[in-house]
Amino acid sequence: MSEVLVIGGGAAGLAASIAAARAGKKVTLLEASGKTGAKILASGGGKCNYTNLSVCPGSYYDENKGFIEPLLDNFGAYDAIDFFESIGVYPSIKNGFVYPRSEEAATVLSALLRECEKLKVSIHTNAAVTHIESFKSGFKVFCEDYSYEADKVILAAGSPAGATGALCAYDIAKSFGHSINELSAALTGVLFSDILCSAAGIRTRAKASILTNDEILCESEGEVQLTSYGASGVPVMNISRFLGSAKEQYLVFDFIPETDEEEFDTALLSGTPLTAFFPKKLAALFDIMLMERHPKHYFVKLDGKRSFESAQVTRGGIPICEIDPLTFESKLAKGLFIAGEMLDVDGKCGGYNLHFAWASGFLAGCAAAGAEYKRTFTDADIERWKALDTGSRRSFI
Ligand SMILES: Cc1cc2nc3c(=O)[nH]c(=O)nc-3n(C[C@H](O)[C@H](O)[C@H](O)COP(=O)(O)OP(=O)(O)OC[C@H]3O[C@@H](n4cnc5c(N)ncnc54)[C@H](O)[C@@H]3O)c2cc1C
């Protein structure tokens, strides 16, 4: 009999297991696939951008802010850095974006697993949970061939985003009365057919906006990557969550966000070449099109966005109003905690989604163990971490 049983061996589930085991509980973790932490390994292009010094309610989308504020008060960026230092992951910080010093995601996953081993967390892989039933004063958790009894259950089964082949356990939450807000891919590339696609591979600074019914829905600035299917890069990924089912949606690129249109036109008229503004391939395209399409407001009709498999996160999931924001306990089933991306919380690119997974997992683990998380880092630690920030990476968010 486990005192705490965790479903899902991703970022949230591993953090939850460690927190509960540190509080002295006997913890079992069940992971559906053959290995834990697949998305941790894929994150940040293999470097794992695990938090961000600037994490704040504004790092997440509007509907999440009231829920996020107390979470970040209890577990902010310094808590995440401190937690990782406590398991032997030292930070490398570039303009607030925090990575492991090795710049290898494997460092993060192996440290989490080392800590689980030290704390005797019992990890079972190839153990997909099919359903849960209330049992005595706790739960009975069923996999295909086995069942487990537990006092408390933490559901941290992630989302369909990312090409990990992961299952997801929304039906388990539904069986306890939870609802699921509509799921859609977020932080992903967008699809369009345009001459721009012939410049696939080009990265350039731009502002990207989505226009629906003559209204700008959202915008984000940074390094856009042109691709054979359309576009990707941080600003495009940030706005992709707003792409819905409306038939007429346009992406508007401002390829010269730092220059006004008149200034740009005057520069060209006075003989400045387009290559002074753009990479050669893109400059050649604008050279052909300049009479009809201006780089300051370049419209493309969108055909949609890439699928869940190519997305980093999911918009939608279990509504946060059904969850206690301090303990992550379900308001509908006592003793059941829900953490990580299963919840309807999604953030921008920049370490904010992993931050949410660690923070919600860790606090759920403490609460399931009946323990309170106590900060141990000092002002001197904060100064030390701030001093590590090299600021060499430009933030466009
Ligand atoms: C390519 C990529 C790059 C990313 N880069 C970053 C980044 O640099 N920074 C950042 O902040 N975020 C990044 N993200 C997002 C971030 O990785 C996720 O938000 C985070 O990993 C979610 O953690 P989670 O534990 O909630 O879910 P997951 O990591 O999805 O873990 C859930 C686990 O539960 C298991 N599971 C599912 N169903 C069951 C079941 N029925 N029984 C048992 N187990 C089950 C799954 O197999 C999975 O291992 C990236 C995502 C991707 C895909």
The ligand as a Gaussian input file, in Angstrom:
#p B3LYP/6-31G(d) Opt

LIG

0 1
 C        9.581000      19.471000     -27.912000
 C        9.197000      20.173000     -26.628000
 C       10.040000      21.161000     -26.125000
 C        9.681000      21.845000     -24.948000
 N       10.553000      22.769000     -24.440000
 C       10.233000      23.404000     -23.273000
 C       11.173000      24.289000     -22.651000
 O       12.333000      24.445000     -23.066000
 N       10.755000      24.955000     -21.527000
 C        9.507000      24.771000     -20.991000
 O        9.183000      25.390000     -19.985000
 N        8.632000      23.884000     -21.520000
 C        8.976000      23.189000     -22.636000
 N        8.092000      22.279000     -23.159000
 C        6.818000      22.017000     -22.440000
 C        7.087000      21.103000     -21.211000
 O        7.969000      20.071000     -21.587000
 C        5.783000      20.521000     -20.673000
 O        4.910000      21.582000     -20.356000
 C        6.027000      19.690000     -19.409000
 O        6.979000      18.686000     -19.671000
 C        4.730000      19.066000     -18.925000
 O        5.022000      18.213000     -17.862000
 P        3.932000      17.193000     -17.282000
 O        4.642000      16.381000     -16.254000
 O        2.710000      17.919000     -16.905000
 O        3.532000      16.275000     -18.525000
 P        4.383000      15.229000     -19.371000
 O        5.794000      15.648000     -19.490000
 O        3.605000      15.020000     -20.622000
 O        4.369000      13.916000     -18.486000
 C        3.209000      13.135000     -18.325000
 C        3.616000      11.683000     -18.220000
 O        2.465000      10.911000     -17.886000
 C        2.498000       9.703000     -18.598000
 N        1.116000       9.187000     -18.691000
 C        0.113000       9.631000     -19.493000
 N       -1.005000       8.913000     -19.294000
 C       -0.701000       8.005000     -18.335000
 C       -1.433000       6.956000     -17.704000
 N       -2.713000       6.694000     -18.033000
 N       -0.797000       6.186000     -16.777000
 C        0.501000       6.419000     -16.431000
 N        1.245000       7.394000     -17.011000
 C        0.639000       8.178000     -17.940000
 C        3.093000      10.090000     -19.941000
 O        3.651000       8.976000     -20.605000
 C        4.151000      11.113000     -19.526000
 O        5.410000      10.529000     -19.287000
 C        8.447000      21.546000     -24.299000
 C        7.619000      20.538000     -24.806000
 C        7.988000      19.840000     -25.943000
 C        7.087000      18.746000     -26.451000

